[in-house]
Amino acid sequence: MSSSSDEDALIDEEEKVKRSFSAYKWPLVASLAVELLWCSSLSSWLRVNDIRYAGGGFVRGEEERIEEGVSHDVHDVVPKCWCVFVLCLSARACVFFAWQKHCWRLADSTFSGLYMFFSSIQWPIYVFCYYVLLNNISEMKATPEVQVSSPSEVFHDMILSNKTARMDGTTTMFMPDCLKFYSPTECVSRINLEVHCNQEFDPYQCSGYTRIGHQQGSVKCCVKTKFSVYVPSEIVPPTGYSMSTLASLFTVLSTLAIWWAMNNTPMLPSWGTAASFTSGVWLDIMDSVTFLQTYATNKAIINPKHGITADGSACQVSLIMYRAVMSTAFIAFISSILAPIVYTLCRKTNKEDVVSSGRTVDETLANAADCVRLLDIEQAGKLVSEAVELQQEQYWKESEGKSEEISVLVFPEDSVFDTSPSRKHLSSSISALSPEDEARPAVALRQQHGFYNVEYTDNQEPASETNIPVHRLRPDMQVSHEACGPQ
């Protein structure tokens, strides 16, 4: 008998675990797939831009010289991403095993909080690694710009600069057609474009000059060097997409994976107040991600870090704005993730305390959805009714032990009340609260469903009573309508 009971308990435990993870299986698979895409994309992107791989290998005898100081990944971001992936995956497996074996007699909420942590904390790390690697790979290029412009009256001629007229002036032709019949000098001479120098050469403001004009009328026109930040190779093989596009996509998918981890924790459902809390946190996560994607690549934030102004001119290197923006974004991102985790850890609740039934609301609704897809209307209706009953039971349990003191009037045991729900009855009941009814003012505190403990406030005996049935109580309307509460 003992062996049989142990075997039944083991089967029940396995069935419990199976049901718990049935609804979470596909979100878990999708989250792991996004993690692999993050790590593999960063690795592939680094391989394209890293000097170590540019020649396809090392030259014999020069390994040390080539290896030293040429890698763009100076902070070893990519290996750390893979380590985070393996660590979080292993930690989730350990937490699941400990929860299954009821190790250390911890509450389900504790295991759930730990599982949420190792299912969520890696996502801001991946995003952070991307921006660190972007900073390491980015390079600067200089482009000389001659400070000239064309007057507005000849702007139309500039647009038509690839056209010229036939010698008879009747029709027009493109420059390649003109060169078939006339010499280059004749074709070029028919295009008369005028440009003006906007700024003459100043050795303190210009990096060089070029002459504009003819002979005596020529002037030294300023040439300014404009700097810009660029990535040598944006494409991530073998996708054909740029890393910035993939990073934006993966960041959005990361927020979705965090949402799954917060709301579909198999060890403890987030119902009632917990579900409301995590729903609010979702907006905080989206706000922090939007803030990060908006400002992390903004020229006004990035360029000063490289000693460039927003318009590309040289300036002193300043890291203040970049560090402030990135610190604010990641502190907000990580804080919004940690908030529901800490909340779950502090719940100190077991799954059996949340729902006494062997099934959960989420499991029942998932089964009902399957029945709807199979057009099994009868079974779907039964499962929906069961889900409603389970949710009512959940609300009932959450309301226990959360009673508040209420100002009431306590009537004698022999008082008779009309129980018909009518306005006439309501008004008569309120008006009937007179001294001759011997109703005593008191403060009631619910003890259990349908019974209250009361403490009288009229300084008479007895001063208190217990287990007063709810039908003997009526709300003290005068006290409840005072602006500042009971006097």
KEPA-915381 format. One record per atom (N, C-alpha, C): residue in one letter; x negated, y negated, z. Coordinates in pm, whole numbers, plus 50000, padded with zeros to 5 digits. Each point is the difference from the previous one (the first is absolute). Layout:
<sites>
AXYZ...
</sites>
This chain:
<sites>
M499185012050000M500824988050000M499144987450000S498965000250079S499114988550006S499344997549866S499575010949936S499364998749869S500984994449898S501235004850005S501024995049907S500314985350020S500104995750126S500304986050028S498864990949957D498755004650021D498854992049956D499984998749849E500355010949933E500034999649853E501084990649950D501175000250066D501074990849962D499594985550024A499324997550111A499544986450030A499014995249894L499125009449957L499034996449897L500694996749869I501025007849965I500754997549878I500714986550007D500614997250117D500684987250018D499024988449986E498795001750056E499004989449991E499564997849857E499795010949926E499624998749860E501114993449918E501245003850031E501124993949929E500104985150032K499724996550123K500024985950041K498964992049923V498785005549990V498934993249928V500354998849852K500555010649944K500374999949859K501054989549972R501024999150086R501044990049981R499454985950018S499074998550093S499464986850028S499254994349880F499295008549928F499184995449890F500675001649864S501225005449996S500655002049871S500274986849929A500484989950075A500304987149940A498754991449981Y498915003550068Y498784991949995Y498985005849903K500305011549940K499015007049919K499574991849879W500974995349921W499644992949879W499414986250026P500504992250096P499294987650033P498565002350043L499755011050071L498635003250042L499135003149879V500525007849908V499245003349878V499724987449919A501004991349986A499814987649925A498964991050067S500024999350134S499024991750072S498595005249979L499825013150008L498675005749977L499534997549858A500925000449904A499634997449861A499534985549982V500694990550065V499584986049990V498644997950067E499765006850111E498694999050065E498895005049907L500235011349935L499005005349906L499794990449883L501074993749952L499864990449891L499194987950044W500224995250123W499224988950052W498505003549998C499665011150061C498585003650015C499365003149866S500685007649916S499425003649871S499874988049907S500964990750005S499914988049916S498844991150042L499834998250129L498864992250047L498685006549961S499935013350009S498785007149962S499714998449851S501035001649918S499824998749855S499634985749961W500634990350064W499714986049971W498564996550039L499565004950114L498634997550042L499005006649905R500335012049953R499085007149911R499814992349870V501054993549950V499884992349878V499134987750020N500124993550114N499294987450025N498665001750070D499735011950054D498785001850076D498815001949907I498934992650027I498805000549915I499375013850003R500165007450107R499365013150010R500495009549892Y501234998149954Y500575009149902Y500004994249859A499464988149984A500084993549869A499265007849892G498855005950035G499215007449902G500315014649995G501005004650073G500365014149999G499115008650087G499044994250071G499135008050085G498754992250037F499085006350072F498794993350045F498825004349913V499064991349993V498775003149929V499075007550096R499365010549949R499145008250085R498894991350059G499805001450126G498944992650067G500404986150044E501224995549964E500444986550037E501265000350085E500295011750060E501235001150077E500064989950111E498914998750076E500014991150114E500164985549957R499304996049891R500094986149957R501404996749947I500615009449928I501334997649947I501045000450111E499815009150093E500995001750106E500034988350094E498904993150016E499894989750103E500644986849954G501044996250070G500564986649985G500754997349872V500435010149927V500694997349875V501465003550006S500455007050101S501415003950008S500854988050037H501144998649931H500944989450036H500675002950134D500135012750035D500675003750125D499014999350115V499624987750035V498984998150102V500515003850139H501335000350019H500575003550130H500515014450004D499705007849897D500455014149994D501505000950020V500734991849925V501454999550015V500655013049954V499595004949884V500655011949944V499815012350088P498775003150047P499885011450093P500844998450126K500124987850048K500814997750120K501495002449972C500454996549878C501405002749965C500285015050003W499105007849943W500205014550002W499955005550142C499134994450083C499935004450141C501304996850072V500574988249976V501284996250062V501105009549955F500015003449871F501015009249948F499935013650070V498785005650009V499825013150064V500334999250149L499554989350067L500224998550144L501494999050031C500734991649927C501444998350028C500785012749969L499625006949893L500685012549967L499755010550107S498765001150047S499695009550106S500694996450131A500054987050030A500644995650123A501495003149998R500664998349886R501425003349990R500225015050022A499125008049942A500125014450020A499825003850147C499064993650068C499775002950143C501194995550085V500554988249969V501164995150075V501195009349981F500205004549877F501105009349973F499825013250076F498775005250000F499745012550072F500224998150150A499544988750055A500184997550143A501474998350036W500774993549912W501444998550024W500715013549993Q499605008349907Q500635013149984Q499745008950121K498804998750059K499625008250116K500324993250133H500574987949995H500354992650121H498794997950091C498904996149939C498764998050075C500114988150095W499385001550115W499904989550102W501354995050048R501085007049967R501354996450043R500364985649969L499534995449886L500314986349958L501404999449939A500614988350010A501334998149941A499914999949849D501125003349935D500034999749854D499714986249945S500394989850073S499734986449955S498514997149994T499225006050091T498554998049997T499405006349876F500375012349971F499515006449878F500484992549876S501234995350005S500534992649886S499234987149977G499664992950108G499234987749986G498615002649944L499365010750046L498675003549947L500085003949853Y501035007549966Y500185004049860Y500254987749911M500814990850048M500244987549926M498714992149983F499164999950103F498754992449993F499095005549890F499805013249999F499105006049901F500655001349863S501294996749990S500654999649870S500094985949944S499614989950079S500184986149958S498734991750002I499105002850092I498854991150020I499055000449882Q499995010849920Q499055000949889Q500364990649886W501264996149988W500404991749886W499384986250002P500044992550110P499274987249999P498515001749984I499445011550042I498575002449980I499695001349852Y500845007249924Y499785001349856Y500084986349932V500994992050038V500134986749940V498794991450035F499555000850124F498834992450043F498775004449922C499845013049980C498855005249925C500024995149855Y501184998949943Y500084995049862Y499474985849991Y500404991350092Y499564986149993Y498524998650034V499515008450088V498554999950027V499225004249877L500465010649933L499335004649879L500134989849888L501154993449990L500174989549901L499014988750022N499774996550126N499044989650033N498575004249963N499685012950020N498655004849970N499765001049849I501015004149926I499835002149856I500054986849923S500744990350050S500184987449927S498684993049976E499874994249883E498824992449962E500414986449947M499014991249985M500264986649949M499414998649861K500704992449918K499474996749868K500124984949979A499064994749922A499954985749973A500354997549854T500854990049975T500434996549865T499794985049981P499114996049906P499814985649975P501194994249924E500474988550044E501134993349937E499604985749964V500144996749872V499714986449953V501214991350032Q499754988650061Q501084991450045Q500494991249884V500735006249906V500534992949885V501495002849989S500694991749923S501425002049972S500324994449864S501125004049947S500444995149870S501184990650020P500014988649933P501134990850015P501305006549958S501094995550055S501305006149973S500404998649854E499544989349930E500444998149862E499375010149904V498905006350042V499395010049911V500215014150055F500845001250104F500245013350056F500675009149898H500874994149918H500665008049897H498975005349900D498984991949972D498945004649909D499225011650059M499844999950133M499295011150064M500785013049987I501344999150013I500825011949986I499895005649859L499914990949902L499935004249860L498575000849950S499035001250089S498604999849960S499615012149917N500825010449999N499685011749919N500654999149863K500564988449968K500624998249870K499344988349926T500075000349869T499534988949918T500874999249875A499884989549921A500834998149881A499235003949875R500765003549898R499385002249871R499484986749946M499095000949904M499424987849948M501034991249928D501075006549950D501024992049935D500984993950099G499915004050128G500824994150104G501425004650000T500365010049923T501395004149991T500375010250107T499165009650029T500315010550097T498875001150100T500245007850102T498995002450102T499585014649996M498855002450054M499495013650007M499195001750128F499785012550042F499175002850116F498534998649962M499184998250100M498584998249977M499385011649922P500345012950031P499425010849919P500364999049852D501214995349971D500384998449860D499234988749934C499754989350075C499254988849945C498585004149964L499415008350085L498625004249975L499885008949877K501115005649953K499945008349881K499804991649874F500444987150006F499974991649880F499014988550010Y499664995850126Y499184988150016Y498845003250094S499074991250004S498825001850085S500374997350145P499235005650094P500274997450142P499984985350036T499064992349936T499914985850033T501274992749964E500575003249883E501234993549958E501165003650092C500075012850038C501115004150088C499904993750137V498764999650055V499834994450135V500254985149999S499624993349892S500164985549996S501464995850002R500895008549962R501414996650000R500625001050139I499275005350097I500495000850138I499334989150079N500714989850034N499444988450069N500574999650142L499275005650096L500405000050140L499154990150078E500664992950089E499314989950078E500045003850147V498854999250067V499925002650143V499324988250067H500414997450125H499434989150078H499345005650124C498944993650044C499325004050124C500734994150119N500405008350090N500724995550119N499074994850108Q498815005450009Q499084996350107Q498575000349946E499334988850007E498614999649957E499105006750102F498855003549956F499085007950082F499584992550125D500115006550113D499544995050129D499215011250066P498714998050024P499175011150054P500465005150135Y500774991950075Y500485004350131Y501315008049993Q500714998749889Q501305006649986Q500035010549890C499064999649909C500025008949884C498825009750008S500215011749944S498925009949993S499244999449868G500464992049908G499334998349870G500794990249916Y499584998549872Y500724990949912Y499885004949857T500904994849916T499965002349856T500394987049932R499454997649881R500264987449930R501295001249919I500854989950013I501254999049927I499954987249916G500305001049872G500024988349911G498955001349891H499794989149926H499074999849887H498914989650026Q498795004149991Q498834991450002Q500054989750113Q500034986949965Q499944989950106Q501225000350091G501155004749949G501225000150080G500145012050090S499035008950001S500105012150082S499744996850147V500615007650086V499824998350144V499675013550063K499344999350114K499765012250078K501285003550076C500625010849961C501255004050067C499705010650106C500654998550111C499735008450117C500435014549973V499185009150044V500315014349997V500005005050145K501145004950044K500125005050137K500105015249999T499365006050096T500055014650013T501145003650095K500955007649949K501135004650080K499775014550040F500195002650129F499785013450052F501355006950025S500005012949988S501215007950026S499605013550056V500915005950078V499785013250060V500715010449914Y499325010749969Y500595010449916Y499495013550045V500715010349958V499605013950025V499505005849869P498795005749997P499465005249874P500945009449927S500635009050073S500935009449938S501215001750091E501174995949950E501235001250078E500685013449978I499725006649889I500715012249964I499565011650088V500995007850044V499745011950082V500235012349913P498935006649958P500205012149919P500525011350087P500795009049945P500425000749859P501354993549976T500464991150088T501364994749990T500164989949888G498974991649978G500144989249904G500614987550060Y500325000250130Y500554988450070Y498924993250083S500194987250026S499054992750083S500195003650147M498944998450076M500065003350143M500924990450074S500094987649956S500904990550066S501465004449984T500345005149880T501375004949978T500285012250086L499055009450003L500195012050080L500054996750149A499164990550043A499994996350142A501334993950042S500604991649914S501314994350032S501055011050010L499965009649907L500955011050003L499805008650124F498745003450031F499735008650115F500354992950131T499854986950005T500344992650122T501505000650026V500804998549894V501465001250016V500385014250042L499385009949937L500275013950038L499545002950143S498954993150043S499535001750138S501054995350100T500644988749971T501064995250090T501165009950003L500285006349887L501055010149997L499615012150083A498735004149993A499545011350080A500054996750150I499694987650035I500104995850140I501455000750046W500924995849914W501425000550033W500445014550023W499535009149917W500335014150021W499465004850134A498774996250031A499385004650124A500734994750123M500544987849990M500684994050113M501415005850022N500705002949891N501415003750010N500275014849984N499065007649947N500225014349978N499065008550083T499654995150118T499125008050085T500735012750043P499495011849966P500745012350027P500055003850147M499134994250080M499945004250140M501014992850087L500444988349956L500984992550078L500724990349908P501285002249971P500724991049910P500104986050060S499894989949914S500094986150045S501424995149981W500875003550094W501404996149993W500294988850096G501194994549985G500484989950094G499114987750001T499584996150120T499164988250015T498665001649932A499475012249998A498725002349934A500104997549851A501095004449938A500194997849857A500134985149970S500694992650084S500144985549980S498654993250010F499185004550095F498694994050018F499115002249878T499945012449952T499155003149885T500514993249873S501314998049988S500544992949884S499514985649997G499914993750116G499484986550005G498514999349971V499275010250040V498565000449976V499705001049851W500885006549925W499805001449856W499834986449933L500784990050041L499894986649943L498664993750036D499515002550121D498704994750040D498885005849913I500095013049971I498985006449916I500024994149859M501194998149944M500104994449866M499494985649997D500274992350104D499504986250005D498484999650001S499385008550081S498545000150008S499385004549869V500605010049933V499485004749872V500144989349893T501144993249997T500214989349903T499014988750022F499794996350125F499014989650032F498615004149953L499635012550024L498685004849962L499824999849848Q500975005249926Q499865000549854Q500044986149937T500654990550065T500104986549944T498714992350014Y499345001150115Y498864991450028Y498645007049993A499975013150000A498715007050003A499194998049873T500674997449887T499294997949873T500204986049946N500474990850082N500204986349957N498654992949984K499844992649890K498714993549973K499634990050109A500994993250055A499714990350106A499445006750125I500285013150017I499495007450115I498705007449966I499955005949880I498865008349960I498784991749960N500204989649919N498874992749943N499074993750102P500514993050105P499064994250098P499095010350066K500465012550007K499165010550059K498755002549915H500104997249869H498875001749908H499304986849968G500394989250066G499384987149973G500564993349877I501305001749974I500654994249883I501294993450046T500334988749937T501284993750028T501105007049919A501244995950022A501105006349930A499954997849850D499384988449955D499914997249857D498715005349938G499165006950080G498815006349946G498724992350019S500034988650067S498784992350025S499255005850119A498704997350004A499185005150110A500264992150128C499945007050112C500184993650131C499285008550105Q500034995550123Q499405007750108Q500845012350032V499305010750037V500695012550034V500764998050131S501295004150000S500844998850118S500855012650012L499865007050113L500755012350025L501184998050095I500194987850046I501004997550104I501415003449950M500394994649886M501355002149950M500255014749966Y499025006249935Y500175014149961Y500165008950123R499144998150099R500085008250121R501294997350077A500434987650004A501234996850073A501215006549935V500084999249867V501145005849929V500015015250012M498865006349977M499935014550005M500245005250142S499464993050100S500225004250139S501474999050037T500644989049960T501424998350029T500835010949933A499685002949874A500785010049926A499875013850062F498795004150035F499825013550050F500435001450146I499874989450078I500535000650136I501525001549996A500654992549911A501465001349987A500385013849947F499245005249904F500285013149942F499895010950107I498885000050071I499775010550100I500954998550119S500274987750041S500914998050114S501415004849969S500464997549877S501345004549964S500095015249996I498895006649977I499975014750002I499945005250144L499204993650082L499815004950137L501244997650087A500804989949968A501164996850084A500955011850016P500505006349892P500905011550021P499305012150059I498705001249979I499265011250058I499964998750152V499664988150048V499974997650144V501405001750059Y501014995249927Y501395001550047Y500355014750015T499625008249904T500295014450006T499265006750115L498744996250020L499225005950110L500624996750136C500624988550010C500574995850128C501425005350023R500575006949902R501375005050018R500075011350102K498955008350006K499965011350094K501265008549988T500305004249878T501235007249971T499685012849926N500775010450027N499895012649928N501125001049899K499765008149899K501005001649894K501305005850054E499885008950097E501205006050059E500824989850076D499324989650052D500724989550070D500764990949905V499484998949877V500654991449902V501255006649946V499895012849965V501135007549949V499995013850063S501095003550067S500075012950064S500255011249901S500584996949886S500285010249900S498725004649934G500045012449947G498835005249931G499714992849871R501014993249942R499824992649876R499934985150029T499374992649910T499894985650013T500854993449894V500244987050019V500814992549904V499324999849864D498694997549998D499294999449874D500055013249926E499835011050073E500065013149936E501395002749943T501034996650077T501375002449955T500324991649878L499594987350000L500254991549884L499225004749878A498785005150023A499225005449887A500705012149940N500545008750086N500735011649949N501294995749930A500654989750053A501224994949935A499684994449862A498864993149988A499604994749870A499755011349900D499395010850047D499805011649912D501345005749953C500975000750090C501335005149962C500684990849900V499794986850015V500594990649904V499405002249861R498705002249994R499365002549870R500515012849938L500375009750084L500525012749951L501524999749982L500624988250025L501454998249986L500785009050094D499415003350114D500695007950101D500704990450096I501204995849962I500684989350073I500395004650140E500495012150013E500475004850129E498875000550102Q498875006049961Q498885001050093Q499414986350030A499964991249899A499484986450023A500854992650102G501345001849993G500884993550097G499765004950140K499805013150015K499725005650132K498694994450057L498994999249914L498704995150048L500074985250036V500754992149926V500154985850035V500714998550133S501045008050022S500704999650129S499055004050113E499195010049976E499035004250102E498994988950027A499564993249894A499054989050019A500604988850082V501294997049977V500674989650078V500065003950147E500345012650026E500055004650139E498634999350067L498965003949927L498654999250056L499594985650027Q500374990849910Q499664986150021Q500764994450121Q501265003750016Q500764995750118Q499355005350127E499565012449995E499335005750116E498714992550032Q499294996149894Q498784992350020Q500294986650066Y501014992849949Y500384987250061Y500445001950144W500725010850027W500475002850135W498835001750095K499015007649957K498845002650086K499174987450021E499904991749894E499214987850015E500654990150094S501335000750011S500714990650088S499945004150145E499645012550031E499965004550139E498874993150075G500314996550126G498984994050085G499714985449968K500834993749916K499764986249962K501194991350040S500605002950115S501184992750043S499614986350053E500944990649987E499814986550052E501094996950102E499704990850091E500984995950099E501094991749934I501255003050035I501164993549939I500904994650111S500454987749985S500944994150096S501405005549972V500595006350101V501295006549981V500914996950119L501265004049985L500975000350109L500385014550022V499915004550128V500275013950034V501405000750061F500865008549941F501385001650045F500115012450088P501005000150089P500205011850086P500315012449916E499875011550065E500215012649930E501445001749954D500974994150074D501405001949965D500514989949898S499114991849943S500424990249899S500385007349873V501074994849934V500485005849876V499874989649890F499445004349885F499784990949888F500665005549875D500494990849921D500535003949869D498855001849905T499875011649940T498855003149914T500284997549853S501154994049967S500284997449858S499114988749949P499355001949887P499074989849948P500734988849928S500614991050074S500724989049937S499534986950058R500244989249926R499604986950049R500814996150124K501275004450001K500844997050116K499425006450124H499555012649985H499415006950114H498714993150044L499194995749902L498744993750034L500224987150077S500934991949952S500254987450070S500615002450137S500905010150010S500635002650129S499015005850099S499055007949949S499005005850089S499114989250056I499654990449915I499134989250048I500744991250100S501284997149969S500764991550092S500355007350129A499965013649993A500375007550119A498895000550103L498844994449966L498905000650094L500194989150104S500885002350092S500354990250103S499705005750137P499964991850103P499665005050134P500925011150048E501304999649962E500905010350052E499685013849944D499265000749892D499605012949945D498885006450080E499454992850097E498925004850086E498775004349920A499774993749886A498795002649922A498834992650063R498885006750012R498814994250064R498924997449895P499384988150004P498914997149905P498765008150037A499295004549899A498815008350025A499104999649878V498835005750021V499035001949891V499875015049980A500275004649877A500025014449971A498775003949920L499505012050032L498875005849930L500355014349964R499955003249872R500425013349957R499085010850056Q500605010250057Q499245011250054Q499945011449898Q501145003449945Q500105010049896Q501214996449916H500235007549895H501084996449909H501355000650071G500684988450006G501324999150059G500014996350146F498844998850067F499954996950143F498954989250026Y500314991450097Y499144988750032Y499794999150150N498844994750036N499734995950138N500224985050010V500704995650104V500344985950011V499504994650133E499634987349998E499644992450120E500914987850004Y500814999050105Y500984989450010Y499334986850035T500574989349949T499434986650022T500914991250086D501025006150066D500924992050081D499695000750150N498855006050036N499555000950140N500995007450089Q500725009749945Q500925008250077Q499485014450003E500645007950084E499635014150012E500985008649922P499545010649941P498605003949986P499264991049901A498714998650020A499204991149915A499715006249864S500085013349990S499715006649872S500735013349995E500155005149878E500595013149977E499315006649882T500085013149998T499385007649892T501055008349927N499675003749877N500855008549917N501404994449983I500074987349972I501294993749972I500375002949854P501145006349973P500375002749861P500254987149924V499765000549871V500054987949919V501414994449990H501055008350020H501364994849987H500384990750115R499215000050110R500274990850110R499304986549982L499234998549895L499214987849979L500594991649888R499944987150022R500354990549896R498944989049999P499654994749883P498974989449996P500484987550070D499114993950073D500314987350068D499844988949897M501114996149938M499954990649889M499494986350041Q500324995950122Q499584986750044Q498484999350013V499425010250061V498555000050017V499295001549866S500535008849914S499325002549874S500054988149906H500944990550026H500114988549912H499314987750056E499325001350115E499234988950050E498824997549909A499654987349976A498924996749908A498675005750044C499755000050129C498715004850051C500125013250071G501065007849975G500145013150061G500614999150139P499895010950076P500585000250134P499394989350090Q500864993650083Q499524989650091Q499575006450132
</sites>
